[in-house]
Amino acid sequence: MLLGYTKNMKFVDEITLTAIAGDGGNGVVRWNQNRNNPKGGPAGGNGGRGGDVVLRAVRDISLLSRYRGNTVFRAGNGGSGGKSSLYGATGEDVVIDLPVGSIVRVAELDKVYELLEEGEEVVVLKGGRGGLGNEHFKSSRNVRPTEMTGGKSGQKSELEIELKLIADIGLVGFPNAGKTSLLNALTNAQAKVGSYAFTTLDPNLGEFHKYIIADIPGIIEGASKGKGLGYQFLRHISRTKTLIFCISVELDDPVVAYEALLGELRTYDKKMVDAPFLIALTKTDLRTPEEVERSAKVAQKVTPNVLVVSSKDEESRKQFGDDLIRFVRSLE
């Protein structure tokens, strides 16, 4: 399955983690004693710095679901200073892998980070500084200092994580509009298909000529205000390069359906309606060729980019795929 996601895994796109950077190690009081200097001079080393908390973007949308049973991440503490002016060891960083597209709010620092590129790394919490050993305090007036300082605490915060999938193509439509069947026809997603509304409970993903397609649960009237299953997943098509409005030819007027879908997207995020789009008239096997042609002419009042497809017909699927790839590449 694409990006490490399996269908028996609960999809998680919001989670709160606790992250703790490492504390700095303590400085120490030590003396460099030998036969020529029996009283010895100060030789206590400084403590090591605590480890940082680092976020790293990876292409695996299942990661947040794996963190549900382990929500605390802690970096290593710095080591204490040593004799002979030796510094303590630096604490080990903790690296938290997150899916590409994650938005991370660091509550205690009031900062927000977005991870948009695979392999991108960002330090969100700093480890504490190491304490000072007694050698640091040596001066002409204080030749045998006994002072030392402890290490500083590392930063700590809740990390509020929200995932917005980064897909190239977003499929939107009413429930049972044939989106999932179309996704399966174009890719190897093998997503669940049923003849009833709301078959899609989670976003389905597939790869089409190296472009990622996201199938979002069916949108109903009022979705932008929280109704139905589609609302909680609208975020996952907010970054797509193009949208495909999937409208079944079973509906009398594809323009009315398109405008209803567009209105929900506009209410949710005005920027979404600026994306290039096409209309896919689906389930054409349920209507006569003449009826399909009439629906296509009506849809062309909205855009010249109208395609027709029956997921049950191989020739139709192939033609749709060819037309779609030409359209997507024309946008680059």
N, C-alpha and C positions, 0 to 999 in steps of 0.2 A: 504493500500500500504506500501511497505517496507520503513523503515527509514523516515516516515513522508512525503514522496513525493507523490503528486497526479498529474495525467496527465494533468489537466487543469491549472497547475502551470508552469510558465516559469522557465526553469532550468537556474540557474545562477551559474557559477563556477569561476567568477572573479569579484571583487568589491573593491572599495577603501572607507575606513571609516575614519572619523576624530575622534581621541580619545584625551581626555583632562583629565589629572589627577587633583585632587583638590589642591587648594592653601592652604598653612598653615595659621592658624589663627594668629591674632596679639597678641603680649604681651600687657599688660596694666599696667598703673600706679595706684596703690591703696595703701591705708594706713590703718594700723591696729590700730585705735584709741580707747582708753578707758579712764576711769577716772584716772587710774594710769599712763597713758602715753598719755596725751592730744595731744602731737605733733604727736604721732603715728609713727610706724615703717613701712618700706616698706613691702607690702603684695600683690603686683600685680603678678598674675599668668602668666605662659607661654601659648601661643596659641597652639591649637591642630594641629596635622599633617593632611595634606590633604589626601583624599582617593586615592588609587591606581587604575590603569586600569588592570584588570585581564582577561585573555582569558581562556575559558573552552571548552574542546572538548566533543561534544555530538553526538549521532548517529541520526542525522537528516540532510539529504542532502538538505532540502528545506530552510534552514535558510538564506542563502545569498540572495535568492529571496525576502524574507520578509524584508530585510534591505534596499531595493532599495528606499523606501520612508522615511527612517530614518537612515541617515548615520553619525550622530554626537552622540557620547557617552561621557558623562561628569561625572566624579566622584564628590563626595561632598567635599566642602571646610571644613577645620578645623574651629572649633569655637574659638572665642577670649578667652583669659585668664579671670579669674574672681578675685573677692576680696578674701581675706583670703587665698591667695596662691593657689587658685584653677586653675587647668589646663583646657584649652578649650577642647571641645569634638573632637575626631578624626573624620575626614570626612568619609563618607560611600564610600566603594569601588564600582566601576562599573564593573560588570561582563559581558563580551561579549561572548555569546555562539557561537561556530563555529563548523562546521561539522568535524568529525574525518577525518584526511587526509589533513587538511588545512595547507598551507604554508603562513606565515605572515611575511612580510617585514616591519620593523619599519623604515620609511624613515629617520627621523631626527637623529636616533641613529645608523643607518647603521647596524642593527642587523636583523637576520632572525630566526624565530622559526617554528618548525614543530610540529603539534599536531597529534600524532599517536595512542594514547590510549584513550579510552572512560573515561571520568572523569578527565583527565589530566588538570592541571591548571598551568598557568605561569603568573607572574607579568611582564608586558612589559613597563609600565610607572609608575614612582614613584610620589606619592604626595609630595607637598612641606613641608618643615619643619616649625613647628610653631615658631612664634617670641618669644622673651624673655620679661618677665615682669620685673618691677623695682626691685623686690626682688632679682633677679639674680645678680644685680649689687652692692648689699650691700657689704661693706668691712669696715675694721677698719678706713680707710681714707675717706670713702664715706658712712656715716651712713644713709643718706636720699637721695638716688639716685632718680633721676627723669627720668632716661633713660628707654627706652623700644625699642624694634625692631618689625618691621612688619614681617608677615609670608612670606615665600618664595613661588614663583609660582611653580605649579606642571608642570611636563613634558607634552608636547603636540606633537603629530605627526600624520601624515597620516599613516594608516595601509593598505598596499597593500596586498590583500588576494587572493590567488589562491588555488582552491580546486583540489586535486588529490584523486579521490575515492580510497578507500582501499577495493578491491574485492578479493575473493579467486580465481575466475575463470574468464578469459576474453574471450569473443567470438569475433573473428575477421574474416573478409571475405569481398568479393566483395559485392556491392549492390545486393539485391535480392538473397542472397545466402541461405536464410532460417534461419538466426541467430535468428531473433525475434520469428519465429514460434517454433524453438527449445527451446528458453527461456521459452515461454509460456507452452510448453509441459512438461518441467521439473519443473516449478514453478507455482505460482499463480500470476505472474506479470501482465497478461492480457494486454500486450503491443499491440500497433496498428500494424496490419499486412496488407500489400497490395501487389498486383502483379506488382509493379513498383519500380524502383530504388529510394533509399533515403526515404523510408517510415519512417525510424528511424531518427528523427531530434534531439533527446536528448538521452543520455545514458539511457537504460532501466536496471532495477535491479530486481533480483528475489532471493529467498532463496531456496536452494536445500540441504536438510539434514544438515541444519545450515551453509552451505557454501554460500557465496554471489557470484552470477553470474552477470557480467556486459556485456551487449550487446552494442557494439559501432557502430555508424553509418557506413555504408559501405565504405570501403577503395577503392579508385581508384588510378591508376598510377599517381604518383606525389603528393599523399596525404601528405607525409612527408615534402613537400615543400609548403604546404598550399592549395592544390587543393582539392575540394570536401568538404563534411561535416565531414568526418572522422578525418581530421587533428586536429581540435580543441578539439577533445575528446580522442586523442591517449594518452594524459597524464593520463587518467582514467584507463588505463590498464597497466601503467608502474610499478605498485606495485603488480600486481596479482601474485599468487603463481604458476599458470599454465595458459597456453593459449590453446584454442581450435580453430584450423584453420578450419572454416566451408567452404567447397568447394562443390558446387553442382555437381552431377553426370552428369548434362547437359553439363559440360565442357569436351572437348576431352581429356585433359591431366591434371590431378590433380597436378602433380609435377610442371608443369609450373605455375599453379595458386599459389601453395604454395610458390614457390621461388619468385614470384612477390610480394606477401604479406610480406614475410620475408624481402625482400629488402627494402620495405617501413618502416617496423618497425626498421630495422637496421639503416637506414638513420636518423630516428627520435631519436632513443636512442639505442646505441649498447648493453646496458645491457638487453634490453627487449628480445633479441634473446637467452639469456642464460637461460631463464625460461623453465622448463619442459613443454612439449606440446604434443598434440595428434592431429590427423587429423580426422575430422568428415565429412564423405561423406553424404551430405544431399539430400533430394528430390528423394530418391531411388524408389519411386512409379512411377517416370517418365521414368524409364528404366527397362529392363528385368533383372531377377536375374543374367543371364550370363554377361550382360553388367556391372552390379554393381560389380560382382566378379572381372572382368577384371580391373575396375577402382581401386578397393581395392588393387590388386596385384601391380599395378603401384605405388600407394601411399606408399606402404610398402618399396619401394626403399629408401624413405626418413626416415621412422620410422616404427618400428613394431606396434606402438600404433595407429592403424587405426580402427575407428568404423564407422558403417553405420547406417543410421536412416531415417525413413520417419515420419515426424510429424503428418501425417494423419493416421498412423497405430498404434493402441494401443500396440500391441505386440512388434513392433519395438521400440516404445518409451520406453517401460518398460525395454527391453533388453539393450538399450542404457544407460538408467539411472543406471542400475545395474553395467554395465561395467565402467561407468564414476566414480561412487562412489568408486569402487575398485581402480581405477587408482589414484584418488585424495588422498585416504587414504594411498596408498602405498608411497606417497611422504612425509608423516609425520614422 
